[in-house]
Amino acid sequence: MAFTAQFELLDPKLHANKVFDCGHDEMNQFLRRYADKNRNLGLSSTWVLPEKVEGNSEQKIKLGAYYTLASSTVKQEDIPYDKKLPAYPVPVVLLARIAVNRHYQKQGLGKKTLITALRKALELTEKGLPALGVVLDVLDNNALSFYQKFDDFQPFDNNSMRLFISMKVIRQLS
C-alpha cells in the first residue's frame, strides 16, 4: 500500500483511527479514544500517515503509522546530558507515542515515523517551543531493541527504558 507523502495531524472525521492496530492494545486505545481529546485539551498532538486514496472515496482513510508529541520537563540531574544545566526542571519534547500498523511493520515505516517525529520536534523548537531535546519512554524490550539501533539515544541513568536525544543531535541528523 502506498502512503501520502507526509504525516498530518489526526482528524477523526477523515482518518480511520478506530480500526488502527499496531499489535499493542494500549497504543491502539490511545489513538482510538484519547488522541483527539488530548489535542482538544492542549495536552498533546498526534500526527498520522494516511494511505493514499484513489478517487473520491466516502470511507475514512486507513493509517499506516502515528506519533504523538507533548511538552514536558525532566529533572536536570536525571537527564543524560554533558553540559551544566540550571537546577530546575528542563523543558523537553516528549515523544509520547509512536506506532506502526501491524500490516506495515518490518518494512522501514518505524524508522521513517521516528525520524519524522524527531524532525517535527526540532521544527517546533525552532518556532519557539523551548526544549533541550526529546525524551521517550520505551514500551517494552522489543521497542528498546529498535531504538538501540540509533546510537544517538542516551538512556537515563535511573531508568534504562527512558531515552533522551538532544536537539543539537537531531539538528545534525536533519
N, C-alpha and C positions, 0 to 999 in steps of 0.2 A: 504494500500500500504506500502511496506517496503522501507526503505531508506538505502543508503550506510552507512557505519559505521561512517563516519566523513564528516565534511564540507570541501569543496575545493574551491580554487579560481575560480571565474567565468571565463568560457571560452565560449564565444558566438558560437564558432564552434561546441561545444559539448552539451551545455545546452540550453534548450528551454526557454530562458529568455523573449522572445517576447510574450509568452502566459501566463506568470505568472499572477495570480490575487489574491490579498490579500483583495480586497474589498475597497481599497483606491487608487484612480486614481494616486495621486501624488507619492505614493510608487511604483506602477506598472510602471509608466512612467520613474521613475529613473532607475529601473532595466532594462527596455527595451531600453532606449535611452542614458543614461548617465553613468551608472556604468563602462562599459568598457572604454569609453572615458576618464573618470576621472582617471582610473587606468593608462592608457597610458600617461596621463599628469602628473602623480605622485601626484595627489590630494587626492586620497583615494583608498582603496582596498575593494572588495566585495567578500565575501565567500558565497557559496550556498550549500544546502543539496540536492543532487540529489536522485531521486528514483532509486532503484535497477533495473537493466535491465537484463532480462534473454536472453541468446543467443547473437548473433551478430546483433544488430539492426542498421539500417541505419538512424533511426529517432533520432532527438535530445532528450536529456534526460530531462524529466519534473522535476520541482523543488518543494520541499516541503517548503523551507524557505530560507531566506537570511539575512545577516547583512553586514554593511559597516562600516569600521573604517577609521579615518583620524587623523592626528596630528592637534593639536590646542593649544591655550593658553587662559587663563582666568585671569582677574584682580585678584590679590591676595586678595583684600578686598571683592570681591564678593563670593569667594569660601567658602563653609561651612566646614571649617577645623580648628581644635583646636590649632594647633601649629603655632608659628610665622613663617611667610613666608617672603621672600625677597619682597621689594617694587617694583617689576616689574612683568610683566605677567608670570604666572606659566604654564609650559607645562603640557598638559593632552592628553589623547587619547579621541577623540570624537567618540562616538557610533552614527554615523550619520544617519543610517537607520537600522531598524530591522522589518522584516515582515514574516508572515506565510501565505502560500497558503490557500485560503478560504476553500478548501476541507479538510484541516487538522487542522483547528482551533478548540479550545476547547478539544484538545487531548494531551496536555502537550508539544507540539512542541515549543510553545513560550518560555516556561521556559528553555527547552533544548537549544534553539537558544541563549537566553540571557546568560546563563551560559557559553556556548561555546565562545561567543563574549568576555565576561569578561576574560576568560582564555587566549584567543588569545591576548588580550590587555596586560595581565600580561606577557605572553611569549615574546611579542615584547619589553617590557621594560626590561626584564631580558636579552635580547640580545643586549641592548644598547640604545634603544629609551627612552630618558628621559621623564617621566610622573609621576605626583603626583597621578593621579587617572584617572577615566573615567567620562566623562560628557556626558549626553544625554539630548536632547530637546524632551519633550513628545509631541506626535502628537495631542492628544485630551484627554478628561476626561476618556474615556474607557481605553486608554493606561495608564493613570495615576493610575487608579484602579489596573491594572495589576502590575505596578512597586511598588505600596504601599504594596503589599503582601510580598515584600522583605524589611525587616526592615533596611537594610544596606544602602539604597539610602537616601541621605540627600538633601532636596530641597535648592536651592539658596535663600538667604534672599530676594533678589529683584525680584525673578521670581520663583514661585512655580512649574512652568512647566519645569524647568531646574533642573536636578538632578545630584548629584555627589556621587561617591563611591571611596574611596582611594585604592591605590594598596595594602596597608597594609591589608585592609579588604578583598580584592579579594584574596590575598595570603592565608589568613586564610580559605577562602571558598574552595580553590582548594585542 
